[in-house]
Amino acid sequence: MIELRGVGKSFGSKRAVDGLDLTVRPGELFAFLGPNGAGKTTTIKMICGLLSPSQGEVLVGGHPAGSEGARRLLGYVPDQPYLYDKLTGREFLRFIVEMYGVGRAAGAARIEEMIDTFEMAEFIDDLCEGYSQGMKQRVVFASALVHEPKVLVVDEPLVGLDPRSARIVKNMFVSQARAGATVLMSIHLLGIAEELADVIGIVDRGKMLAVGTLDELRAESRHGGSLEDLFLKLTDHDVPRAVSSVARARLEPTP
């Protein structure tokens, strides 16, 4: 699972994340929502060990974020896909498999499974420098899953994907969570969050404002509208806000 306890991150005088508490459990598909500059990407980078918190604790599967134990459990898809231009997609996946120490036969089988899952057979043996944005994104997703991670963290997953590729990726999120993985996705498309997420967290100015199922958030706010309506209400800076009671209950430390 993913656990953040009192996590803060500052860049000079700017407070990007401010006392953030968050728990994402195994088998849970968690949508991490917030306006631009709310602290979502900074939080994700701390979970993945790319940034160190200024305060607090970040754990992945019980291991400190960035440790060897945490890295082996984690699959990460950044908001901008990066591949090695002079490798083919297949060569890139082989590199990832070898980096995680997956055996040759098992690695080859997993690569073929990813090629089939993300429908990449037509281009996987071409150099990555010729790939479209959507092709790159599919290879990056495959690279995040090829070692069968227990925790999947994704930042803006549908950028650059055509409708068919987007459907493949959405199905993958659900199947990973139902297989017991912990899935956290940061996304601006509120309709996708409403469609897929088991639990939704809304963050603004580095603080968690609300956490719960869509029904729980509606009941808490006494508002029966869409997730978009709830999101806009909670992130309206002209309205006094406090962390909801649903959020407080869900953010209590796991026994």
Residue frames as qw, qx, qy, qz and C-alpha x, y, z in Angstrom:
[[0.000, 0.886, 0.463, 0.000, 0.00, 0.00, 0.00],
 [0.323, 0.490, -0.058, 0.808, 0.90, 3.69, -0.11],
 [0.447, -0.757, -0.423, 0.218, 1.04, 5.67, 3.13],
 [0.282, 0.504, -0.122, 0.807, 1.87, 9.33, 3.68],
 [0.504, -0.678, -0.480, 0.234, 1.93, 10.69, 7.20],
 [0.254, -0.888, -0.071, 0.376, 2.27, 14.43, 7.78],
 [0.682, 0.125, 0.341, 0.634, 4.22, 14.87, 4.56],
 [0.105, 0.937, 0.062, -0.327, 5.43, 18.32, 3.58],
 [0.700, 0.156, 0.301, 0.628, 7.62, 19.54, 0.74],
 [0.010, 0.928, 0.056, -0.369, 9.04, 23.03, 0.30],
 [0.677, 0.378, 0.186, 0.603, 10.99, 24.57, -2.54],
 [0.205, 0.290, -0.138, 0.924, 12.63, 27.60, -0.98],
 [0.228, 0.048, 0.420, -0.877, 9.80, 29.71, 0.41],
 [0.630, 0.020, -0.366, -0.684, 7.13, 27.87, -1.61],
 [0.449, -0.108, 0.811, -0.359, 5.15, 25.20, 0.27],
 [0.412, 0.145, -0.679, -0.590, 4.12, 22.68, -2.40],
 [0.656, -0.304, -0.676, -0.143, 2.80, 19.99, -0.05],
 [0.158, -0.482, 0.391, -0.768, 1.63, 20.87, 3.45],
 [0.391, -0.167, 0.732, -0.533, 1.03, 18.18, 6.10],
 [0.686, 0.149, -0.418, -0.577, -0.47, 15.68, 3.66],
 [0.477, -0.141, 0.831, -0.249, -1.93, 12.42, 4.99],
 [0.694, 0.328, -0.344, -0.541, -2.92, 9.73, 2.52],
 [0.475, -0.187, 0.859, -0.053, -3.53, 5.97, 2.52],
 [0.690, 0.330, -0.368, -0.529, -4.16, 3.90, -0.61],
 [0.691, -0.257, 0.641, -0.217, -4.88, 0.24, 0.16],
 [0.150, -0.148, 0.906, 0.368, -4.25, -2.96, -1.83],
 [0.168, 0.442, 0.865, 0.169, -6.97, -3.60, -4.39],
 [0.068, 0.813, 0.365, -0.448, -7.96, 0.08, -4.42],
 [0.436, 0.449, 0.348, 0.697, -8.07, 2.34, -7.47],
 [0.252, -0.716, -0.303, 0.576, -7.49, 5.84, -6.09],
 [0.376, 0.708, 0.276, 0.530, -8.06, 8.99, -8.15],
 [0.443, -0.464, -0.179, 0.746, -5.88, 11.90, -6.97],
 [0.236, 0.763, 0.433, 0.417, -7.52, 15.16, -8.04],
 [0.317, -0.699, -0.173, 0.617, -6.65, 18.81, -7.69],
 [0.366, 0.924, 0.033, -0.108, -6.20, 22.07, -9.62],
 [0.686, 0.512, -0.210, 0.473, -2.92, 22.90, -11.37],
 [0.159, 0.568, -0.440, 0.677, -0.28, 23.60, -8.75],
 [0.735, -0.532, -0.052, -0.417, -2.15, 21.71, -6.01],
 [0.323, -0.613, 0.703, -0.160, 0.85, 19.51, -5.22],
 [0.955, 0.112, 0.151, -0.230, -0.19, 16.30, -7.01],
 [0.783, 0.511, -0.305, 0.182, 2.96, 15.75, -9.10],
 [0.009, 0.651, -0.605, 0.458, 5.23, 16.70, -6.20],
 [0.733, -0.287, 0.464, -0.406, 3.42, 14.13, -4.05],
 [0.959, 0.274, -0.002, -0.077, 3.74, 11.47, -6.74],
 [0.535, 0.634, -0.468, 0.304, 7.47, 12.14, -7.08],
 [0.299, -0.545, 0.630, -0.465, 7.88, 11.68, -3.33],
 [0.904, -0.048, 0.298, -0.301, 5.99, 8.38, -3.47],
 [0.896, 0.425, -0.089, 0.099, 8.29, 7.22, -6.27],
 [0.760, -0.438, 0.091, 0.471, 11.44, 8.33, -4.46],
 [0.530, 0.545, 0.184, 0.623, 12.30, 11.02, -6.99],
 [0.065, -0.689, 0.177, -0.700, 11.96, 13.73, -4.34],
 [0.418, -0.167, -0.748, 0.488, 12.55, 13.54, -0.59],
 [0.288, -0.827, -0.432, -0.215, 9.95, 15.03, 1.75],
 [0.100, 0.606, -0.333, 0.716, 10.93, 18.05, 3.82],
 [0.342, -0.250, 0.661, -0.619, 8.96, 16.50, 6.66],
 [0.838, 0.059, 0.189, -0.509, 6.86, 13.45, 7.40],
 [0.414, -0.239, 0.870, 0.118, 7.06, 9.88, 6.17],
 [0.701, 0.380, -0.268, -0.541, 6.27, 8.20, 2.83],
 [0.471, -0.224, 0.853, -0.029, 5.97, 4.40, 2.74],
 [0.672, 0.309, -0.429, -0.518, 5.39, 2.03, -0.18],
 [0.867, -0.031, -0.490, -0.084, 4.45, -1.48, 0.91],
 [0.758, -0.637, -0.072, 0.119, 5.87, -0.69, 4.32],
 [0.726, -0.014, 0.078, 0.683, 9.25, 0.39, 2.87],
 [0.097, -0.719, -0.026, 0.688, 10.54, 3.97, 2.89],
 [0.617, 0.768, 0.156, -0.065, 9.92, 5.58, -0.51],
 [0.302, 0.850, -0.431, -0.004, 13.05, 5.44, -2.67],
 [0.495, -0.472, 0.728, -0.047, 14.46, 2.36, -0.92],
 [0.133, 0.232, -0.893, -0.362, 15.28, -0.83, -2.79],
 [0.161, 0.287, 0.918, -0.221, 12.26, -2.57, -1.27],
 [0.344, 0.640, 0.317, -0.609, 9.91, 0.22, -2.38],
 [0.251, 0.545, -0.497, -0.627, 11.36, 0.42, -5.90],
 [0.009, 0.078, -0.972, -0.223, 10.86, -3.30, -6.53],
 [0.214, 0.468, 0.799, -0.311, 7.17, -3.02, -5.64],
 [0.197, 0.703, 0.174, -0.661, 6.52, 0.08, -7.73],
 [0.458, 0.380, 0.567, 0.570, 5.52, 0.77, -11.31],
 [0.042, -0.682, -0.165, 0.712, 5.52, 4.45, -12.33],
 [0.430, 0.542, 0.510, 0.511, 4.18, 6.21, -15.42],
 [0.190, -0.396, -0.125, 0.890, 5.14, 9.93, -15.55],
 [0.395, 0.734, 0.324, -0.448, 3.08, 12.61, -17.25],
 [0.434, 0.759, -0.370, -0.314, 5.65, 12.86, -20.07],
 [0.981, -0.003, 0.177, 0.084, 6.79, 9.48, -21.49],
 [0.036, 0.815, -0.548, -0.182, 10.52, 9.09, -21.99],
 [0.969, 0.100, 0.209, 0.086, 12.13, 6.35, -24.10],
 [0.412, -0.510, 0.511, 0.556, 15.60, 5.81, -25.57],
 [0.547, 0.642, -0.103, -0.528, 15.27, 6.89, -29.19],
 [0.356, 0.548, -0.718, -0.240, 17.86, 4.47, -30.56],
 [0.224, -0.038, 0.958, -0.177, 16.25, 1.42, -29.00],
 [0.398, -0.271, -0.671, -0.564, 13.22, -0.39, -30.33],
 [0.624, -0.455, 0.092, -0.628, 10.24, -0.74, -28.02],
 [0.956, -0.129, -0.263, -0.020, 11.08, -4.42, -27.53],
 [0.615, 0.275, -0.423, 0.606, 14.68, -3.60, -26.62],
 [0.181, -0.505, 0.277, -0.797, 13.47, -1.00, -24.12],
 [0.829, -0.361, -0.022, -0.426, 11.20, -3.57, -22.45],
 [0.894, 0.056, -0.358, 0.263, 14.07, -6.07, -22.32],
 [0.279, 0.444, -0.403, 0.750, 16.19, -3.41, -20.61],
 [0.505, -0.475, 0.184, -0.697, 13.46, -2.88, -17.99],
 [0.952, -0.172, -0.197, -0.161, 13.07, -6.63, -17.42],
 [0.750, 0.197, -0.404, 0.486, 16.82, -7.03, -16.90],
 [0.010, 0.524, -0.326, 0.787, 16.96, -4.01, -14.60],
 [0.679, -0.406, 0.182, -0.584, 14.36, -5.63, -12.31],
 [0.157, -0.386, 0.902, -0.114, 16.14, -8.98, -12.39],
 [0.845, 0.188, 0.229, -0.446, 13.29, -10.90, -14.03],
 [0.613, -0.175, 0.725, 0.261, 14.49, -14.24, -15.39],
 [0.025, 0.265, -0.602, -0.753, 15.03, -14.53, -19.14],
 [0.074, -0.296, -0.898, -0.318, 12.16, -16.93, -19.90],
 [0.071, -0.682, -0.641, 0.345, 9.71, -15.18, -17.57],
 [0.050, -0.575, 0.056, 0.815, 10.78, -11.79, -18.88],
 [0.031, 0.068, -0.707, -0.703, 10.29, -12.82, -22.51],
 [0.092, -0.488, -0.861, -0.106, 6.82, -14.15, -21.69],
 [0.088, -0.706, -0.423, 0.561, 5.88, -10.94, -19.86],
 [0.030, -0.396, 0.327, 0.858, 7.09, -8.80, -22.78],
 [0.086, -0.173, -0.818, -0.542, 4.93, -10.76, -25.19],
 [0.125, -0.620, -0.750, 0.193, 1.98, -10.40, -22.82],
 [0.073, -0.649, -0.150, 0.743, 2.48, -6.62, -22.69],
 [0.004, -0.176, 0.581, 0.795, 2.80, -6.39, -26.48],
 [0.130, -0.389, -0.858, -0.308, -0.52, -8.21, -26.79],
 [0.156, -0.650, -0.604, 0.434, -2.26, -6.26, -23.99],
 [0.015, -0.711, -0.036, 0.702, -1.33, -2.85, -25.41],
 [0.696, 0.626, 0.350, 0.034, -1.65, -3.92, -29.08],
 [0.113, -0.859, 0.345, 0.361, 1.93, -2.94, -29.98],
 [0.803, 0.014, 0.526, 0.281, 2.89, -5.73, -32.41],
 [0.577, 0.750, 0.240, 0.218, 2.84, -3.44, -35.46],
 [0.211, 0.900, -0.195, 0.327, 5.48, -1.04, -34.12],
 [0.731, -0.663, 0.155, 0.038, 7.30, -2.69, -31.20],
 [0.821, -0.092, 0.272, 0.493, 10.36, -3.57, -33.33],
 [0.372, 0.772, 0.112, 0.503, 10.71, -0.06, -34.80],
 [0.414, 0.085, -0.354, 0.834, 13.03, 2.52, -33.25],
 [0.171, -0.678, -0.588, 0.407, 11.36, 4.60, -30.55],
 [0.139, -0.344, 0.106, 0.923, 12.43, 7.82, -32.27],
 [0.162, -0.115, -0.616, -0.762, 9.69, 7.25, -34.85],
 [0.145, -0.465, -0.859, 0.157, 6.88, 6.67, -32.37],
 [0.214, -0.652, -0.266, -0.677, 3.86, 8.91, -31.98],
 [0.253, -0.433, 0.480, -0.720, 2.95, 10.21, -28.52],
 [0.854, -0.164, 0.080, -0.488, 0.35, 7.48, -28.14],
 [0.879, 0.218, -0.411, 0.109, 2.81, 4.74, -29.13],
 [0.269, 0.441, -0.588, 0.622, 5.34, 6.03, -26.61],
 [0.510, -0.369, 0.343, -0.697, 2.69, 6.13, -23.91],
 [0.951, -0.053, -0.128, -0.278, 1.72, 2.51, -24.52],
 [0.733, 0.292, -0.506, 0.349, 5.35, 1.35, -24.32],
 [0.010, -0.445, 0.520, -0.729, 5.84, 3.31, -21.09],
 [0.761, -0.273, 0.164, -0.565, 2.74, 1.68, -19.60],
 [0.947, 0.110, -0.303, -0.015, 4.06, -1.72, -20.63],
 [0.484, 0.413, -0.550, 0.541, 7.43, -0.94, -19.03],
 [0.327, -0.437, 0.419, -0.725, 5.71, 0.00, -15.76],
 [0.854, -0.142, 0.171, -0.470, 3.82, -3.31, -15.65],
 [0.739, 0.385, -0.548, -0.073, 6.28, -5.78, -17.13],
 [0.267, 0.280, -0.809, 0.442, 7.78, -6.69, -13.72],
 [0.524, -0.495, -0.667, -0.189, 4.30, -7.19, -12.19],
 [0.082, 0.292, -0.438, 0.846, 4.40, -4.39, -9.60],
 [0.235, -0.487, -0.799, 0.262, 2.23, -4.46, -6.49],
 [0.033, -0.755, -0.279, 0.593, 1.88, -0.65, -6.56],
 [0.432, 0.434, 0.467, 0.637, 1.14, 1.37, -9.72],
 [0.094, -0.720, -0.206, 0.656, 1.44, 5.17, -9.72],
 [0.426, 0.438, 0.544, 0.574, 0.37, 7.09, -12.81],
 [0.062, -0.555, -0.132, 0.819, 0.51, 10.85, -13.50],
 [0.460, 0.570, -0.080, -0.676, -2.01, 12.06, -16.13],
 [0.565, -0.103, 0.801, 0.172, -2.31, 8.65, -17.81],
 [0.580, 0.564, 0.587, 0.039, -4.44, 9.48, -20.86],
 [0.070, 0.815, -0.208, -0.536, -2.39, 12.35, -22.34],
 [0.155, 0.540, -0.663, -0.495, -1.86, 11.74, -26.06],
 [0.286, 0.048, 0.956, 0.038, -3.89, 8.53, -26.26],
 [0.388, -0.074, -0.519, -0.758, -6.50, 7.89, -28.92],
 [0.708, -0.257, 0.124, -0.645, -9.88, 6.55, -27.74],
 [0.927, 0.034, -0.365, -0.078, -8.96, 2.89, -28.31],
 [0.524, 0.280, -0.579, 0.558, -5.65, 3.20, -26.44],
 [0.269, -0.382, 0.364, -0.806, -7.41, 5.10, -23.66],
 [0.863, -0.198, -0.089, -0.456, -9.90, 2.27, -23.29],
 [0.822, 0.144, -0.500, 0.230, -7.06, -0.29, -23.07],
 [0.241, 0.336, -0.530, 0.740, -5.39, 1.76, -20.35],
 [0.526, -0.341, 0.200, -0.753, -8.62, 2.26, -18.38],
 [0.932, -0.098, -0.267, -0.224, -9.34, -1.49, -18.49],
 [0.655, 0.253, -0.551, 0.452, -5.78, -2.10, -17.31],
 [0.134, -0.422, 0.433, -0.785, -6.27, 0.15, -14.26],
 [0.776, -0.250, 0.081, -0.574, -9.36, -1.76, -13.22],
 [0.931, 0.076, -0.356, -0.004, -7.83, -5.20, -13.83],
 [0.428, 0.374, -0.577, 0.587, -4.71, -4.30, -11.82],
 [0.346, -0.365, 0.405, -0.764, -6.77, -3.13, -8.85],
 [0.884, -0.128, -0.037, -0.448, -9.07, -6.16, -8.99],
 [0.841, 0.196, -0.464, 0.199, -5.98, -8.39, -8.99],
 [0.714, -0.586, -0.258, 0.283, -4.96, -6.80, -5.68],
 [0.520, 0.205, -0.043, 0.828, -2.56, -4.07, -6.76],
 [0.140, -0.742, -0.309, 0.579, -2.58, -0.60, -5.24],
 [0.414, 0.462, 0.431, 0.656, -3.32, 1.92, -8.02],
 [0.104, -0.741, -0.232, 0.622, -2.98, 5.69, -7.68],
 [0.435, 0.444, 0.448, 0.643, -3.72, 7.89, -10.68],
 [0.043, -0.553, -0.142, 0.820, -3.49, 11.65, -10.86],
 [0.260, 0.400, 0.709, 0.520, -5.89, 12.89, -13.50],
 [0.114, 0.182, 0.064, -0.975, -7.60, 16.09, -14.64],
 [0.416, -0.135, -0.624, -0.648, -10.41, 14.27, -16.48],
 [0.389, -0.160, 0.588, -0.691, -13.05, 14.17, -13.76],
 [0.834, 0.130, -0.112, -0.525, -15.38, 11.99, -15.79],
 [0.678, 0.285, -0.672, 0.081, -12.72, 9.26, -15.93],
 [0.024, 0.243, -0.741, 0.626, -12.19, 9.49, -12.17],
 [0.623, -0.019, 0.288, -0.727, -15.95, 9.25, -11.64],
 [0.838, 0.228, -0.350, -0.351, -16.13, 6.24, -13.96],
 [0.727, 0.274, -0.606, 0.168, -13.19, 4.23, -12.61],
 [0.113, 0.451, -0.633, 0.619, -12.16, 5.19, -9.09],
 [0.557, -0.418, -0.708, 0.117, -13.02, 3.25, -5.95],
 [0.405, -0.724, -0.291, 0.478, -11.85, 6.16, -3.82],
 [0.352, 0.752, 0.132, 0.541, -11.33, 9.83, -4.72],
 [0.500, -0.551, -0.221, 0.630, -9.01, 12.29, -2.99],
 [0.267, 0.864, 0.199, 0.378, -9.17, 16.03, -3.68],
 [0.608, -0.387, -0.111, 0.684, -6.11, 18.10, -2.83],
 [0.245, 0.873, 0.152, 0.394, -5.52, 21.84, -3.09],
 [0.042, -0.864, 0.337, -0.372, -2.62, 24.02, -1.98],
 [0.327, 0.400, -0.805, 0.290, -0.84, 20.90, -0.78],
 [0.351, -0.105, 0.699, -0.614, -3.60, 19.86, 1.64],
 [0.123, -0.236, -0.932, -0.248, -6.08, 17.00, 1.37],
 [0.363, -0.120, 0.067, -0.921, -9.59, 18.46, 1.37],
 [0.814, 0.008, 0.221, -0.537, -11.71, 15.34, 0.97],
 [0.134, 0.287, -0.934, -0.164, -11.28, 11.58, 0.60],
 [0.561, 0.126, 0.685, -0.447, -13.94, 8.96, 0.01],
 [0.337, 0.346, 0.807, 0.339, -16.13, 7.21, -2.48],
 [0.045, -0.289, -0.339, -0.894, -18.21, 9.47, -4.70],
 [0.479, -0.611, -0.562, -0.287, -21.31, 8.64, -2.63],
 [0.575, -0.500, -0.382, 0.523, -19.46, 9.48, 0.59],
 [0.266, -0.060, 0.062, 0.960, -18.29, 12.81, -0.81],
 [0.228, -0.449, -0.480, -0.719, -21.81, 13.64, -1.98],
 [0.561, -0.628, -0.539, -0.002, -23.26, 12.79, 1.42],
 [0.528, -0.348, -0.252, 0.733, -20.59, 14.79, 3.23],
 [0.124, -0.017, 0.156, 0.980, -21.16, 17.87, 1.10],
 [0.334, 0.530, 0.616, -0.478, -24.96, 17.43, 1.06],
 [0.348, 0.598, -0.294, -0.659, -24.73, 17.82, -2.68],
 [0.797, 0.158, 0.578, -0.070, -26.04, 15.25, -5.15],
 [0.506, 0.788, -0.178, -0.303, -24.33, 16.55, -8.25],
 [0.872, 0.401, -0.209, 0.186, -21.49, 15.32, -10.39],
 [0.764, -0.301, -0.061, 0.567, -17.88, 14.97, -9.32],
 [0.355, 0.430, 0.137, 0.819, -17.19, 18.14, -11.31],
 [0.326, -0.783, -0.195, -0.493, -19.68, 20.07, -9.16],
 [0.781, -0.593, -0.113, 0.159, -18.12, 18.70, -5.96],
 [0.719, 0.029, 0.034, 0.694, -14.60, 19.44, -7.16],
 [0.173, 0.578, 0.136, 0.786, -15.39, 23.04, -8.07],
 [0.512, -0.781, -0.178, -0.310, -17.16, 23.61, -4.77],
 [0.826, -0.472, -0.061, 0.303, -14.27, 22.22, -2.70],
 [0.645, -0.014, 0.131, 0.753, -11.56, 24.07, -4.61],
 [0.064, 0.852, 0.250, 0.455, -13.30, 27.45, -4.67],
 [0.507, 0.059, -0.395, 0.764, -10.79, 29.64, -2.85],
 [0.201, -0.403, 0.035, -0.892, -13.51, 32.11, -1.85],
 [0.781, -0.417, -0.262, -0.385, -15.29, 29.49, 0.28],
 [0.323, -0.604, 0.655, -0.321, -13.93, 28.61, 3.77],
 [0.829, 0.134, -0.516, -0.167, -12.87, 24.96, 3.84],
 [0.474, -0.536, 0.648, -0.260, -11.98, 22.28, 6.33],
 [0.187, 0.205, -0.947, -0.159, -10.96, 18.66, 5.97],
 [0.705, -0.219, -0.295, -0.606, -14.16, 16.61, 5.80],
 [0.662, -0.387, 0.539, -0.348, -15.10, 14.08, 8.47],
 [0.963, 0.259, 0.064, -0.050, -15.01, 11.33, 5.81],
 [0.547, 0.667, -0.404, 0.306, -11.45, 12.33, 4.98],
 [0.266, -0.639, 0.580, -0.430, -10.44, 12.38, 8.64],
 [0.878, -0.155, 0.370, -0.260, -11.84, 8.86, 9.14],
 [0.913, 0.396, -0.026, 0.097, -10.06, 7.49, 6.08],
 [0.389, 0.729, -0.409, 0.388, -6.78, 9.17, 6.96],
 [0.672, -0.617, 0.351, -0.214, -6.56, 7.56, 10.39],
 [0.048, 0.539, -0.837, -0.081, -3.45, 5.31, 10.57],
 [0.814, 0.026, -0.494, -0.305, -4.12, 1.71, 9.55],
 [0.746, -0.544, 0.323, -0.206, -4.07, -0.62, 12.59]]
